Amino acid sequence: MHKLINLDINEEQIQKTAQAAKEKNIVIPTIAQMKDPSLIPDEIKEKLKNTGLWDIDPVNLFRISWYNQPVKEGGLYNPLPNYIEIPSEISGVKARIFAMAGKFFPIGAHKVGASFACLVPRLVTGQFDPKYHEAVWPSTGNYCRGGAYNSTLLGCKSIAILPENMSKERFNWLKEVAGEVIATPGCESNVKEIYDKTWELRRTRDNVVIFNQFGELGNNLWHYEVTGNAMKSIIEHEKGENGRVAGVCLTSGSAGTLGSAEFIKDNYKGAKMVVGEALQCPTLLNNGFGDHRIEGIGDKHVPWIHNVKNTDMVIAIDDNDSMGFFRLCNEPAGQEYLRSIGVAEEVIEKLSWIGISGAANILCAIKFAKYYELTENDMVMTVLTDSAEMYQSRLEEMKVERGRDYEERDAMTDHAANVLAVRTDSMEELTYTSKKRIHNLKYYTWIEQQQYELDELNAQWYDYENYWDRLHQMAPDLDKLIEEFNSRVNEI
């Protein structure tokens, strides 16, 4: 039977790691506490009242939550996650589209949760020595930021790897937090170059541990449990008597967030799992390749942790539409135009929560709603991985490219051409055969290049219950180890 997330214990190392945690006043939250902040002890909440959202402080591990109050200093938790309902004035469809905001996580993106679920199992089992090992975070954007942040909070050394063409905000932030920053050639679609750098580090350094978000099953588990339950809380709050869950629409990226779609499918009959990707790099849709501008969704491969057999639809999003929609939401003239067509002030105030990949996710939901002719009773869930905060330089670049400020006529054009006019092309309802085609693409990246096990690849498809279903039942086992580790720290 496959180990999935390896929870084998190194007893000798655990004690050393607990001693290091004691020295730095580290308490590790459980998955259960991330799902339900009411379980967080009062003494932790008192500390949070005096701690900034992005502060480099171990107590902020307890802010790895969708429920954080939307403030920079001293906030606690809301009863519901931060989210936007995209009105039909913007979307042009009847379906109710709900987008959860990653802006109010530490680092301003939900990837801080995914990276937590990759590193912490190694720490609480004694598989990672914070005094010796370096945690390597290969990424197309926010994941390496989350990894560097968690590493620092947990007393570990970190190396962040990301493409050189990512936004300068990311690099500037990483220089202050990560132990080492490595820029690889290309843009967000150049994932192989990132992998190649990890192999170089393996060959030249004995103390590196690679936390590959595309291959770490903890990424999927965290989103299944934490993001999935957060979506459910919004659904139950909003659905009323006639609401029905049509599906969850998410761009692929590392595929970790797709775990939340699996949770929703397990809890709502008929819900679909819809995966978006860039039209300029249609890997899932057409075995394709290319460059694109939807930062944070690396491609040209199928992530190991993507449960392809559970996927219902693939939708390609033109990155020109994503950039146009992003600009519409975040330029003053764009917001003024949306105000003029009847978009409520409450929505306009939240539009800065939408980053580039968030815009792509909403467009994916719009295409999904158009294809299935969804009605006002249909609910579609998605996420805003990060916010405009990470892309101010992109807005400046687009201003330079255009040679003038963004005006109302530009907003009208972007809304009409990049949102309202999106069509139900470049998308596919997946049959058994088409799912198998996509799954088989994993072989070339993960077996040939990355030396994963062929038996495990086959288990993902043929032994579904003992692979994916068992993975999604591992949170209590991990929580038990976290609680035992915290007890060790307290006893020192």
Secondary structure, DSSP 8 states (H G I E B T S, - for coil): ---SS-----HHHHHHHHHHHHHTT-----HHHHH-GGGS-HHHHHHHTTSBTT-S-GGGGGG-STTB-S-SBS--B-SS--EEEE-HHHH-SSSEEEEEE-TTSGGGSTHHHHHHHHHHHHHHHT---TTT-EEEEE-SSHHHHHHHHHHHHTT-EEEEEEETTS-HHHHHHHHHH-SEEEEESS-TT-HHHHHHHHHHHHHH-TTEEE--TTT-HHHHHHIIIIIHHHHHHHHHHH-TTT-EEEEEEEE-TTSTTHHHHHHHHHHSTT-EEEEEEETTS-HHHHS-------TT---SS--TT--GGG--EEEEE-HHHHHHHHHHHHSHHHHHHHHHTT--HHHHTTGGG--HHHHHHHHHHHHHHHHTT--TTEEEEEEE-S-GGG-HHHHHHHHHHHTS---HHHHHHHHIIIIIT--S-SEEE--HHHHHHHHHTHIIIIIIIT---HHHHHHHHH-HIIIIIHHTT-HHHHHHHHHHHHHHHHH-
